[in-house]
């Protein structure tokens, strides 16, 4: 744990550097999927194929609203479904659906058409604004520097995800008998607090599991556009056992 003096020094440095010195963050691709969704397999594979790229951060969110079909999703959390509903309101979509891809919080598309993802990635990469400097401060804090705040404000999110390749054998529901492939499965989602464009340190909660990678997302409130991204890989990433 860093001392108060070290934290203050780090915040002061971020205040001086500002967004002009920040490295260009990866484009965030959020996939909303479900093990009970019969059309989600190809979307899972398409997003998993992005996981080894440095310019893209794919995040796989499993939703729980298809569990009633006869198979309880082993990765799903109600908080992930809530995040997708927030995006639906932002995009003016009446109902949530799977598979859905949201890119940088700005555009969305059906994940059932993987060929549409790459052109959207390229377009968002060209439109990325300067991001605030972001820095890990020990193992329990992260600092966000200065930057422009969108109308309505911004907030900082912690996402912890399992970067390992995983397979799930589905034994019920519409995908009964199939094995689904995954990468970057989100296991923990926590809002750390608001960001007002000035340097601020945020305390990180303990990880829900061992071996998870961490992403810090700065984005507009209520499912707004991504402003900054910081990725913190796990100490060790190994092939996961099949579940």
N, C-alpha and C positions, 0 to 999 in steps of 0.2 A: 504494500500500500504506500502511495506517495505521500510525502508531507504536505501540509498546507502551503508552505513556501514554494515547493516544486509545482504544485497545481497552479498557484497564482502566476508563477513564472511562465508556465506553459500557456495559460490563457493570455498573458501579455504578449507572448510571441505570436499567437494566432491573431490577436488584435492588430499587430503591426503588419503581418504578412497579408492578411485579407484574401479575398477570392482570386486575385490575379495570379497568385503563386500556387494555387491548388491544382493538383493533378486532375485530369479529366476523369470523372467517375464512370463506372460501367453503366450501361443501360439496364434498367431493372425490368425483368420479364416475370410477371406473376401469373402462374397457371392455377386456376381453380378447377379442381378435378375431384373425382370420387370413384372408389372401388366398385360402387354399385351402378356406375354410369357406363352403358354398353358402348358408347362412342368415344370414351376417354383414352383408351389404350394408345392410339396413334399420337394423340396430343402429348401424352406422357413421354413417349419416345422422342418426339420432336423437340420438346423442351429439355429433356435430358441430354440431347446431343449438343446443346449450347453450353453445358456446364464446364467444359474445358477451355472456353474462350476467355481471354482477359478483358475483352470489351463488353461483356454481357454478364449479368448476374441473374440467372434463372432461379426462381423460388416456387416450390410446389406446395400449394395450400390445398389440403384435403378438406372438403366440406361434409357436413353431417346430415344434410336434409334428404339424402337418398337412402339413409339407413333403413327406412321403413320397407324397402323393396325386398328385404330378406337377408341382407348382409351388412353387418356393422363395420364401417370403415375403420381399419386399424390405426390410421394416422389422423383421423378427423377431430377437429375441435370446434365448438360453437363459436369461438372467437374468430376463427377463419371464415366461417359463414357470415358473421357480422361484418367482417372487413369487405367481403364481396358485396354485401347489401349496401354498404356505404358507397362503394364504387357505382352500383346500380343507380343510386339516387343522383350521384354526380353526373353520370352519363345520361340520365333521363330514361333509364330502362325500367320497364314495368316489373319484370320478374328476373330473378337470378337464374342462371343456367350453367350447365357444364357440357363440354369443357370450354372455359372462357380464358382468354389471355388478355391481360392488361399490361401495357408497355409504358413505363415511366409515369404511371398515373395519368397519362394524357390521352391515350387512345385504347380502344378495346376491340377485340375481334373474336370470332369463334375459333377455338383451338382445333375444331374438326377439320380445318383447312390449313394444315401446317405450312403450305407454300406461301401463304399470305404473311407469315411472321417476318421473314427476312427483309422484304421491302419496308415494313414498318420499323424494324430495327434501324435500318440505314437512315430512314427519315428522321427518327428521333435523335440519333447520334449527331446529325448535322445541326439540330435545333437546340442542343444542350447549352444552357447559359453557364456563366462562370459559377462554380460551386464554392461554398465556404470551405476553408481549411478544416480538417477533422483529424483528431489525434487520440490514440489510446493513451491513457495515463495510468499505468499500472494495469492490474487485472480487474479492477472494479470501478473504473471511471473512464469516461470519454469526453473530450472537449470538442465543441463546435465553435468555429470562429465567426468573423463578421461576414455579412452578406445581405443581399437584397431579399426582403420578405414580401411574398405575394399579398394581394388584397385579401383580407380575412385572417391572415396570420399563418403560422407554420407550426409544425410539431415534430418531435423526434421519436422514432420508433426503434426498438430493439427486436431483431429477428434472429433467432437461433435455429440453425438448420443442419441436417445430417447430409454431408456432401458425398457420402459413399453411395455406390450403385447398390440398389436394393431390388428385390423381387418379392411380390406378394402373391401367394396362391389363393385365389378366391374360391370359397367353398359354398357359396349361396348367392341368391339373387340373379340379376341379368347376366353377370359375368362368371357364373358358376363353372368351374373347371378350367378357367383361364389363369394364366400367370401374368401379372402386370409389372412392368419395369418402372423404376423411379430413380431420380437423382435430386439432390438438394431439397429433401423433404423438410418442410418447416415443422418444428417441434415446440417452439415457444415464440409468443408474440406479446410484447409489452410496450405500452406507450410510456416514454420516459418523461415527457413534459413538453411545454411550449418552447418555441424559439423565436426571439424577437429581433434577430439580425445582429445581436451583439454576442461577444464571447461568453460561453457558459459551459460549465462542467456538469455532467449527468452521472449519477451513480448507477451502475449496472447491477441488476439482481442476479442471484446465483443461477447457474445453468440448471435447467430441468433434468438434463442427462449429461453423462460424460461424452467427450469426443465430438461435441457439436461445434460447428463454425458459427461465426457471429457477423451479422451485418447491421450497421446503424444507418437508418434511412431518415433523411430530413425531407419533409414534403408539406405541401399546403394542407390546411386543415380539411377534415371531412373528405378524405380521398382525393386530395389535390395533386398537382404535378410534383414529381421528384425534383428536389433542389440539390441535395448532396447525398453521397453514399460512401461509407467506409466499410471495408470488409476485413475481418480478423479471422484467419484460418485457424482450425483446431490444431493442437500440437501434433496429432497423428491422425491420418485419414487412411483407413484400411477398408478392404472389401467387407461389407456387412454380411452376416449370415442371412440366409433366406428366412423370411418370416412365415 
